[in-house]
Amino acid sequence: MAVRKREDEVFPNAAGIDVGASSHWVAVPRHLAGESVREFGAMTDDLNALADWLLACGVDTVALESTGVYWIPLYEVLEQRGLKVWLVDARQMKYVPGRKSDVQDCQWLQKLMSLGFLRAAWRPDGEVCVVRAVARQREVLLVEQASWVQRMQKALVQMNIQLTEVLTDVMGATGQAIIRAIVAGERDAKLLARHRHSRVKASADEIAKALTGNWREEHLFVLRQALAMYDDLGRHLAECDVKLHALLGELSQRKIDLGKTPRAGSKLRVEFDARQTMANWAGVDLTRINGLGATAVMKILSEIGPDLSRFANVKHFCSWLGLCPGTKISGGKVLSAKTKRTANRVRQALKMAAMSLSHSASALGAFYRRLCSRMDKPRANTATAHKLARMVYFMLTRGEAFVDQGQQRYEEQQRERSIAALGFQITQTQAIA
């Protein structure tokens, strides 16, 4: 790597920090301090001493690697002290030509930062990070709760209680009532079948037949334990919902009219309240977009927030999500157009929303089915998620409301474009009486 003069450096007063679990190695430019490399501990007092040393040296920009979760306390301390912190991906450094075998990681990081070879990762505002932490905890609890439902189903099957054969949802109103009665000590199949809800398709006799099994004590013990864990996780989920509602209420910008309010106490009212809270925060109702439900919108907003000014344009936003096609071209020939691999949670939410459009009678549903007829479903799913990302960006940045044109209008537009591509013109004529 060619060595530049100090006058040509992009960040002449930049520092580099190699983040670790028990200590952090810090490197500053040699013209700022006699001892340019120092080691600091990971305790709060050590982090404050690190920040004091950087300020005393005249450092204005700090680059640190995103190593696990160890960078978060250091990032917050440095940001609070007024330093401009760049969180960089460690994978960026291996693409830069040069060798770092004879220097420490912090020195190599400081050198690349001073020359402008690194890019800062995007990190949402502090208020969004608070919402994101609670939302991710809620997601973890939901996954854990689902695993305990599977354990309950396993215990029931081992006793040959075939609830899954007569009930669509084992943890629905009927399923929960039956399981709780079994845990309470009820063994009569006909009495258990009386908990059948009127909307269940299976008859009481069919449910009673499915509830005839061998009541082994060890499986009942596992069922009792799994149900207790399920209920305990449910209480924690309720606490997360209350916390999220309070946080979003504090961040609300203005009241958005979502139309008629459903009846109090109904499931529609709960979903409506969640949509209302998120719309007040974002300034627009993203659930108007076909395929984006309240759960998907919550994941999107909790991950990126409503302010997308950090992205220069919609192309930068879609590229950050990993939804843009690749540009691996050689000699004018496209070698590969695959999207990059990423674990972006917003990308995952958008791709799940795109899959739900397969049977949607909307313009987006027609768009998804048209792509599926031309290419394989994974590629069509990515392209539709890209389209959804563009809609989300424009709604959040411009405050525009989404209006669905409908499947029929979309198909008419595609028909007109196909005719125009063939060189024909459509003219309207009046019939002669």
C-alpha positions as CSV (number, residue, x, y, z in Angstrom):
1,M,0.0,0.0,0.0
2,A,1.4,3.4,-1.0
3,V,2.2,5.7,1.9
4,R,0.6,9.1,1.7
5,K,1.8,12.3,3.3
6,R,0.1,13.7,6.3
7,E,-1.3,16.6,4.3
8,D,-3.2,14.1,2.1
9,E,-4.8,12.2,5.0
10,V,-8.6,12.4,5.2
11,F,-8.7,12.1,9.0
12,P,-5.3,13.2,10.3
13,N,-6.4,13.2,13.9
14,A,-8.2,9.8,13.9
15,A,-7.7,7.0,16.4
16,G,-8.2,3.3,16.1
17,I,-9.4,0.9,18.8
18,D,-9.1,-2.8,18.8
19,V,-12.1,-3.9,21.0
20,G,-11.7,-6.8,23.3
21,A,-13.6,-8.5,26.1
22,S,-11.2,-7.6,28.9
23,S,-9.2,-4.8,27.4
24,H,-9.0,-2.4,24.5
25,W,-5.9,-1.4,22.6
26,V,-5.9,2.2,21.3
27,A,-3.7,3.8,18.7
28,V,-3.4,7.5,17.9
29,P,-1.3,9.3,15.3
30,R,2.4,9.6,16.3
31,H,2.4,13.4,15.9
32,L,-0.3,13.7,18.6
33,A,1.4,11.7,21.4
34,G,4.8,10.3,22.3
35,E,3.2,7.0,23.3
36,S,0.9,6.3,20.4
37,V,-0.4,2.9,21.5
38,R,-1.9,2.2,24.9
39,E,-4.0,-0.5,26.5
40,F,-7.1,0.2,28.7
41,G,-9.3,-2.0,30.7
42,A,-13.0,-2.7,30.1
43,M,-14.4,-1.2,33.3
44,T,-16.3,2.0,33.3
45,D,-13.5,4.0,34.9
46,D,-11.1,2.6,32.3
47,L,-13.4,3.7,29.5
48,N,-13.6,7.2,30.9
49,A,-9.8,7.3,31.2
50,L,-9.6,6.2,27.6
51,A,-11.9,9.0,26.5
52,D,-9.9,11.5,28.6
53,W,-6.6,10.4,26.9
54,L,-8.1,10.7,23.4
55,L,-9.4,14.2,24.1
56,A,-6.1,15.3,25.6
57,C,-4.3,14.0,22.5
58,G,-6.6,16.1,20.3
59,V,-8.4,13.2,18.6
60,D,-11.6,14.1,16.9
61,T,-12.6,10.8,15.2
62,V,-12.4,7.3,16.5
63,A,-12.8,4.0,14.5
64,L,-13.6,0.8,16.3
65,E,-14.5,-2.7,15.2
66,S,-18.0,-4.1,15.8
67,T,-16.7,-7.1,17.9
68,G,-19.6,-8.9,19.5
69,V,-21.4,-6.7,22.0
70,Y,-18.1,-5.5,23.7
71,W,-18.1,-2.3,21.6
72,I,-21.4,-1.0,22.8
73,P,-20.3,0.4,26.2
74,L,-17.2,1.9,24.7
75,Y,-19.2,3.4,21.8
76,E,-21.7,5.1,24.2
77,V,-19.0,6.5,26.5
78,L,-17.0,8.0,23.6
79,E,-20.2,9.4,22.0
80,Q,-21.2,11.0,25.2
81,R,-17.8,12.7,25.5
82,G,-18.3,14.4,22.1
83,L,-16.1,12.3,19.9
84,K,-17.2,11.2,16.5
85,V,-17.3,7.4,16.5
86,W,-17.1,5.3,13.4
87,L,-18.3,1.7,13.9
88,V,-16.6,-0.3,11.1
89,D,-17.0,-3.9,9.9
90,A,-14.0,-6.0,10.4
91,R,-14.5,-7.5,7.0
92,Q,-13.7,-4.2,5.3
93,M,-10.1,-4.3,6.4
94,K,-9.3,-7.6,4.7
95,Y,-10.2,-6.1,1.4
96,V,-7.7,-3.3,1.7
97,P,-4.3,-4.2,0.1
98,G,-1.4,-4.4,2.5
99,R,0.0,-6.4,5.4
100,K,-0.6,-6.0,9.1
101,S,1.4,-8.9,10.4
102,D,4.0,-6.5,11.9
103,V,1.6,-4.1,13.5
104,Q,-1.1,-4.3,16.1
105,D,-4.8,-4.3,14.9
106,C,-5.4,-0.9,16.5
107,Q,-2.5,0.6,14.5
108,W,-3.7,-0.9,11.3
109,L,-7.2,0.3,12.0
110,Q,-6.0,3.8,12.8
111,K,-3.9,3.9,9.6
112,L,-6.8,2.9,7.4
113,M,-9.1,5.3,9.1
114,S,-6.7,8.2,8.6
115,L,-6.4,7.4,4.9
116,G,-10.2,7.3,4.5
117,F,-10.3,3.6,3.5
118,L,-13.1,2.7,6.0
119,R,-16.8,3.4,6.0
120,A,-19.0,3.8,9.1
121,A,-21.8,1.4,9.7
122,W,-25.3,2.8,10.2
123,R,-26.5,2.9,13.8
124,P,-30.0,4.3,14.6
125,D,-30.6,7.1,17.1
126,G,-30.5,6.4,20.8
127,E,-34.3,6.4,21.2
128,V,-34.6,3.9,18.3
129,C,-32.0,1.7,20.0
130,V,-34.1,1.6,23.2
131,V,-37.2,0.5,21.2
132,R,-35.1,-2.0,19.3
133,A,-33.8,-3.7,22.4
134,V,-37.3,-4.2,23.8
135,A,-38.6,-5.4,20.4
136,R,-35.8,-7.9,20.0
137,Q,-36.4,-9.2,23.6
138,R,-40.0,-9.7,22.7
139,E,-39.0,-11.6,19.6
140,V,-36.8,-13.9,21.7
141,L,-39.6,-14.6,24.1
142,L,-42.0,-15.5,21.2
143,V,-39.5,-17.9,19.8
144,E,-38.9,-19.4,23.3
145,Q,-42.6,-19.7,23.9
146,A,-43.1,-21.5,20.6
147,S,-40.5,-24.1,21.6
148,W,-42.4,-24.8,24.8
149,V,-45.6,-25.3,22.8
150,Q,-43.7,-27.9,20.8
151,R,-42.7,-29.7,24.0
152,M,-46.3,-29.8,25.1
153,Q,-47.3,-31.3,21.7
154,K,-44.5,-33.9,22.1
155,A,-45.8,-34.9,25.6
156,L,-49.3,-35.2,24.3
157,V,-48.3,-37.4,21.4
158,Q,-46.2,-39.6,23.7
159,M,-49.4,-40.2,25.7
160,N,-51.2,-40.7,22.3
161,I,-53.4,-37.7,22.8
162,Q,-53.9,-36.6,19.2
163,L,-55.1,-33.0,19.7
164,T,-53.2,-31.9,16.5
165,E,-55.5,-34.2,14.4
166,V,-58.7,-32.4,15.5
167,L,-57.6,-28.9,16.3
168,T,-55.8,-26.4,13.9
169,D,-54.2,-24.5,16.8
170,V,-53.3,-26.5,19.9
171,M,-52.9,-23.3,21.9
172,G,-56.2,-21.8,20.8
173,A,-59.2,-21.4,23.1
174,T,-60.2,-25.0,22.9
175,G,-56.7,-26.5,23.0
176,Q,-55.6,-24.4,26.0
177,A,-58.8,-25.2,27.9
178,I,-58.3,-29.0,27.4
179,I,-54.6,-28.9,28.3
180,R,-55.2,-26.9,31.4
181,A,-58.0,-29.4,32.4
182,I,-55.6,-32.3,31.9
183,V,-52.9,-30.6,34.0
184,A,-55.6,-30.0,36.7
185,G,-56.3,-33.7,36.9
186,E,-59.2,-34.4,34.5
187,R,-58.8,-37.7,32.5
188,D,-62.4,-38.3,31.2
189,A,-62.3,-37.8,27.4
190,K,-65.9,-36.8,27.2
191,L,-65.6,-34.2,29.9
192,L,-62.5,-32.8,28.3
193,A,-64.3,-32.7,24.9
194,R,-66.9,-30.3,26.5
195,H,-64.4,-27.6,26.3
196,R,-64.9,-27.6,22.5
197,H,-65.6,-24.1,21.1
198,S,-68.6,-23.7,18.8
199,R,-66.3,-22.7,15.8
200,V,-64.2,-25.9,16.0
201,K,-65.0,-28.0,12.9
202,A,-64.4,-31.4,14.7
203,S,-67.3,-32.8,16.6
204,A,-67.3,-33.5,20.3
205,D,-67.1,-37.3,19.6
206,E,-64.1,-36.8,17.4
207,I,-62.3,-34.7,20.0
208,A,-63.2,-37.3,22.7
209,K,-61.7,-40.1,20.5
210,A,-58.5,-38.1,20.1
211,L,-58.3,-37.5,23.9
212,T,-58.3,-41.2,24.7
213,G,-54.7,-42.2,25.5
214,N,-52.4,-43.6,28.2
215,W,-51.9,-41.1,31.0
216,R,-48.3,-41.8,32.0
217,E,-47.0,-39.8,34.9
218,E,-43.7,-38.8,33.4
219,H,-45.3,-37.3,30.3
220,L,-47.9,-35.5,32.5
221,F,-45.0,-34.0,34.5
222,V,-43.4,-32.7,31.3
223,L,-46.7,-31.3,30.1
224,R,-47.2,-29.5,33.5
225,Q,-43.7,-28.0,33.4
226,A,-44.0,-26.9,29.8
227,L,-47.4,-25.2,30.4
228,A,-45.9,-23.4,33.4
229,M,-43.0,-22.1,31.3
230,Y,-45.5,-21.1,28.5
231,D,-47.5,-19.1,31.0
232,D,-44.4,-17.5,32.6
233,L,-43.2,-16.4,29.1
234,G,-46.6,-15.0,28.4
235,R,-46.4,-12.8,31.5
236,H,-43.0,-11.5,30.3
237,L,-44.4,-10.9,26.8
238,A,-47.2,-8.8,28.3
239,E,-44.6,-6.7,30.2
240,C,-42.7,-6.2,26.9
241,D,-46.0,-5.1,25.2
242,V,-46.6,-2.5,27.9
243,K,-43.1,-1.2,27.7
244,L,-43.2,-0.9,23.9
245,H,-46.5,0.9,24.1
246,A,-45.1,3.3,26.6
247,L,-41.9,3.9,24.6
248,L,-43.8,4.4,21.3
249,G,-46.3,6.7,23.0
250,E,-43.4,9.0,24.1
251,L,-42.1,9.1,20.5
252,S,-45.4,9.8,18.8
253,Q,-45.2,12.8,16.4
254,R,-48.8,13.4,15.7
255,K,-52.2,11.7,15.6
256,I,-52.8,9.8,12.4
257,D,-56.4,9.0,11.5
258,L,-56.8,5.3,10.7
259,G,-60.5,5.3,10.2
260,K,-63.2,3.6,12.3
261,T,-62.1,2.2,15.7
262,P,-63.1,-1.5,16.2
263,R,-65.0,-2.7,19.3
264,A,-63.2,-2.5,22.6
265,G,-61.9,-5.9,23.8
266,S,-61.7,-7.5,20.4
267,K,-58.6,-8.8,18.6
268,L,-59.1,-6.2,15.9
269,R,-59.0,-3.5,18.5
270,V,-55.7,-4.7,19.8
271,E,-54.2,-4.8,16.3
272,F,-55.8,-1.4,15.6
273,D,-54.2,0.1,18.7
274,A,-50.8,-1.2,17.7
275,R,-51.2,0.2,14.2
276,Q,-52.3,3.5,15.7
277,T,-49.2,3.8,18.0
278,M,-46.8,2.9,15.2
279,A,-48.5,5.3,12.7
280,N,-48.2,8.1,15.3
281,W,-44.5,7.5,15.6
282,A,-43.7,7.1,11.9
283,G,-46.1,9.8,10.7
284,V,-47.5,7.4,8.1
285,D,-49.4,4.1,8.3
286,L,-47.0,1.5,6.8
287,T,-49.6,-1.2,7.3
288,R,-51.5,0.3,4.3
289,I,-48.9,-1.4,2.1
290,N,-50.2,-4.8,1.1
291,G,-48.3,-7.6,2.9
292,L,-47.0,-5.5,5.7
293,G,-48.9,-6.3,8.9
294,A,-48.4,-4.9,12.3
295,T,-45.7,-7.4,13.2
296,A,-43.6,-6.6,10.1
297,V,-44.0,-2.8,10.6
298,M,-43.0,-3.1,14.2
299,K,-39.8,-5.0,13.2
300,I,-39.0,-2.4,10.5
301,L,-39.5,0.7,12.6
302,S,-37.8,-0.8,15.7
303,E,-34.7,-1.6,13.6
304,I,-34.3,1.6,11.5
305,G,-36.7,4.1,13.0
306,P,-38.8,6.6,11.0
307,D,-35.8,8.9,10.1
308,L,-34.0,7.7,6.9
309,S,-32.1,10.9,6.3
310,R,-28.8,9.0,6.8
311,F,-29.4,7.3,3.4
312,A,-28.6,9.5,0.4
313,N,-31.4,8.1,-1.7
314,V,-33.6,5.0,-2.1
315,K,-30.9,3.1,-3.9
316,H,-28.6,3.5,-0.9
317,F,-31.4,2.3,1.4
318,C,-32.1,-0.8,-0.7
319,S,-28.4,-1.6,-1.0
320,W,-28.0,-1.4,2.8
321,L,-30.8,-3.9,3.0
322,G,-29.1,-6.2,0.6
323,L,-31.9,-6.2,-1.9
324,C,-30.1,-4.7,-4.9
325,P,-28.8,-7.0,-7.6
326,G,-25.0,-7.5,-7.7
327,T,-22.8,-5.9,-10.4
328,K,-20.2,-8.6,-11.1
329,I,-19.5,-7.7,-14.7
330,S,-16.5,-8.5,-16.8
331,G,-16.0,-7.6,-20.5
332,G,-19.5,-6.2,-20.7
333,K,-20.9,-9.6,-19.6
334,V,-22.9,-10.0,-16.4
335,L,-21.2,-12.8,-14.5
336,S,-23.5,-12.7,-11.5
337,A,-26.4,-10.5,-10.3
338,K,-27.0,-12.2,-6.9
339,T,-27.8,-10.1,-3.9
340,K,-25.2,-10.1,-1.1
341,R,-25.7,-12.3,1.9
342,T,-26.8,-10.4,5.0
343,A,-28.6,-11.1,8.2
344,N,-30.5,-7.8,8.1
345,R,-33.7,-8.1,10.1
346,V,-35.5,-5.6,8.0
347,R,-34.7,-7.5,4.8
348,Q,-36.0,-10.7,6.4
349,A,-39.3,-8.9,7.4
350,L,-39.7,-7.6,3.9
351,K,-39.1,-11.0,2.3
352,M,-41.6,-12.6,4.6
353,A,-44.1,-9.9,3.6
354,A,-43.4,-10.5,-0.1
355,M,-44.2,-14.2,0.4
356,S,-47.6,-13.4,1.9
357,L,-48.6,-11.6,-1.4
358,S,-48.9,-14.9,-3.4
359,H,-52.7,-14.9,-3.0
360,S,-53.3,-11.2,-2.5
361,A,-55.9,-9.6,-4.8
362,S,-53.8,-6.4,-5.1
363,A,-51.4,-4.7,-7.5
364,L,-48.5,-6.0,-5.4
365,G,-49.9,-9.5,-5.5
366,A,-50.3,-9.4,-9.2
367,F,-46.7,-8.1,-9.5
368,Y,-45.4,-11.0,-7.4
369,R,-47.3,-13.6,-9.4
370,R,-46.1,-12.1,-12.7
371,L,-42.5,-12.3,-11.5
372,C,-43.1,-15.9,-10.4
373,S,-44.2,-16.8,-14.0
374,R,-40.9,-15.4,-15.4
375,M,-38.4,-16.6,-12.8
376,D,-38.0,-18.9,-9.8
377,K,-39.7,-17.9,-6.6
378,P,-36.6,-17.0,-4.5
379,R,-35.7,-14.4,-7.1
380,A,-39.2,-13.1,-7.4
381,N,-39.5,-12.9,-3.6
382,T,-36.3,-10.7,-3.5
383,A,-37.5,-8.5,-6.3
384,T,-40.9,-8.0,-4.6
385,A,-39.1,-7.3,-1.2
386,H,-37.1,-4.6,-3.1
387,K,-40.3,-3.0,-4.3
388,L,-41.7,-3.0,-0.8
389,A,-38.5,-1.4,0.5
390,R,-38.8,1.4,-2.0
391,M,-42.4,2.0,-0.9
392,V,-41.4,2.1,2.8
393,Y,-38.6,4.6,2.0
394,F,-40.8,7.0,0.0
395,M,-43.6,6.8,2.7
396,L,-41.2,7.6,5.5
397,T,-39.2,10.3,3.7
398,R,-42.0,12.0,1.8
399,G,-45.0,11.3,4.1
400,E,-46.9,10.0,1.2
401,A,-49.9,7.7,1.8
402,F,-50.0,4.3,0.0
403,V,-53.0,3.8,-2.4
404,D,-53.5,0.3,-3.9
405,Q,-54.4,0.5,-7.6
406,G,-55.8,-3.0,-7.5
407,Q,-55.1,-6.2,-9.4
408,Q,-57.3,-5.3,-12.4
409,R,-55.7,-1.9,-13.0
410,Y,-52.2,-3.4,-12.7
411,E,-53.0,-6.0,-15.3
412,E,-54.4,-3.4,-17.6
413,Q,-51.2,-1.3,-17.4
414,Q,-49.1,-4.4,-18.2
415,R,-51.3,-5.2,-21.2
416,E,-50.9,-1.6,-22.5
417,R,-47.1,-1.7,-22.1
418,S,-46.9,-5.1,-23.9
419,I,-48.9,-3.7,-26.8
420,A,-46.8,-0.5,-26.9
421,A,-43.6,-2.6,-26.9
422,L,-44.9,-4.3,-30.1
423,G,-45.2,-1.0,-31.9
424,F,-49.0,-0.8,-31.8
425,Q,-51.3,2.0,-30.6
426,I,-54.6,1.8,-28.8
427,T,-57.2,4.1,-30.1
428,Q,-60.8,4.5,-28.9
429,T,-63.5,4.6,-31.5
430,Q,-67.2,5.4,-31.2
431,A,-69.7,2.9,-32.5
432,I,-71.9,4.1,-35.4
433,A,-75.6,3.8,-34.7
